[in-house]
Amino acid sequence: MKIKILSLILLTLFFSSSNIVAQSEKSTIEVEDIQKLLGKWKGSLTYIDYSSNNPFSMPCELEIQPKKENRKLTLYYTYPNEPKANGTDQIKISKDRSKLDGKSIIFRSEQSDRNIQIITEYLGKDGNENKKALIRYVYIIGTEKLIIKKEVQFEGTKDWLKRNEYNFTKSH
């Protein structure tokens, strides 16, 4: 009986410690993921209008260029129907590749279609009322496909709202 109890305790400790190790591993953006991002993309931006809560879509083009040995990416957004909305953004990648713009990568996986999904989350504020929220960015990166999605979960709720989504295909 003592041997069975001791065996059970040892098995429990083994599986508990291996679970802790698995959970403590960092998710990172890989160099190959960054290489897939570079270049010119064509697609659309769909966002939820804060006032009406209705979706609105418009064409968008994106060019992503590397800076500082691929540790910083410059994103050039062009909106053919709304040139006043054109803009530039930057994404800084931490040295250990575990953060994008200081936001921890909480998940990275290769999907069955060989695209990579990367998710970052951080606490911030969103909406017209500047409410506290958990903000999530979902990046789906492929050789021919790029999706960048912003989702928001307001404090005190369990529902995730999709704020906007860029959906691109590679321009050749």
N, C-alpha and C positions, 0 to 999 in steps of 0.2 A: 504494500500500500504506500509506504514512504517513497519507494522508487517511482511509482506512478505520479505521485504528487510532485516530486522533485522534477521529473521529466516534463510534466505539465507546466511548471513554473519556468523551467529553462526554455521550453518552446515559446511560451508567452513572451518572455524577455527577448528572445531572438527576433520574433516577428515584430514586436513593438520597436526594437532598435532599428531594424531594417526599414520600417515605415518612417521613422524619424529621419533617417539618412535620406530617403527618397524625397521627403517633403522639404528638406533643407537645401537641396540642389537648386542653383540659380538657373532661371531661364535666360537665354541670351540671344541676341540677334547675331547670326553668323555672317562671315565675310561673303559667302555665296548669296545670302539674302540681300545684302547691300548691293552686290553687283547686279542682281536682277532688277533692282529699283531704278538704276541709272538709265537715262535716255528720255525719249519723248513718248508721251501718252496722250490718247484722245478719248473723251468720254463725256460724262455728265456729272453734275452736282445736283443732288436732291436734298432739300432741307425742309424742316417743319417751320413754318412761319410762326413766330412766338405769339403774335396777336390772334390769328385765326385758327391755329393748330392744324392748318391744311398743308399738305406737301406741295412743294414747288420745285420744278426741275429746269435746268438750263445747261446748254452745252459748255464744256470746259476742256481745255488742253493743259497739259502739265509737262514741264521739263524738269528732270532731277539731275543735278550735277554734284559731283563729290568735291569736298574741300578737306584740307588737313588730313591727308592719308585716309580718306573714307570715314573720318570720325565726325564729320559734319556734312550734312546734305543740304543743298540749297534747292528749294522748290519754287519754280516760276509758274504761277497760275495765270492763264489767259482765258477770258470769257468773251468769245466772239460777239455775242449779242449785247454784252454789257461791259465795254472796255474800261469804264470807270471802276469796275470791281477787280480789275487785274491787280495782282500782287505777288509778293515774294515772301516766302517763309523759310525757316531753317529748322532742321532737326539735328540736335547734338547727340552724339552717341558716346556713352561713358567709356572709359578706357577698358573696363572689363566687359563691355557690351551688354550689361544687365539693365541699362536704363536708356530711355529715349527722352531727351529734354528733361532729365531729372526724374522722370516717371518710371517706376519699376516695371520691368517686364514680368508679368505674373504667369504667363503661359506662352509656350511656343510648341507648335506641333507641325508635322508634315501630314497633309491631308491625303486622302486616297487619290485625288487628281494631281498629286505631286506639287500642289501649291503649299505655301507655308502660311500658317496663321500665327500671328503674334498679337498678344493682348497686353495693354498697359492700363493701370488704374491709379487714380489719385483722388484725394479729397480736394474739392474746390467749390466754386459757386457757379450757378447757371440760371438762365431765364431772365425775364424782364425784372423780376423781383430780386434777382441776385441771391437766390436761395442756396443754402448749403447742400452739396450733393457729392455723391461718389461718381466720378467721371471715368468712363472707359473708352479707350480707343482700340478698335479691332483693325488690324492690317492683314489683308490676304494678298500674298505676294507670289506671283508666278512669272514665268518667262514672257507670257502674253497677256496677263491679267493682273490688275492692281485694284484693290478695293480698300478705301480708308473710311471707316465708319466711327462716328461719335455717338455714344450712348450715355444716358444720364439716369441716375437713380437718386431722387431727392430724399433728403433726410426724413426718416419716419415712414417711408414707403418701401415696398418690396418690388414694385414694378420698374422695369427699365424702359426708358423712352429713347427711341432713335431720333437724335437731333439732326444729323446729316449723314450723307453717304456719297462719297466720290466713287465712281465706277468707271474704270479705264481699261482700254486695250492698247497694246504697244503699237506705236506708229512706226512704219518702216520707210 
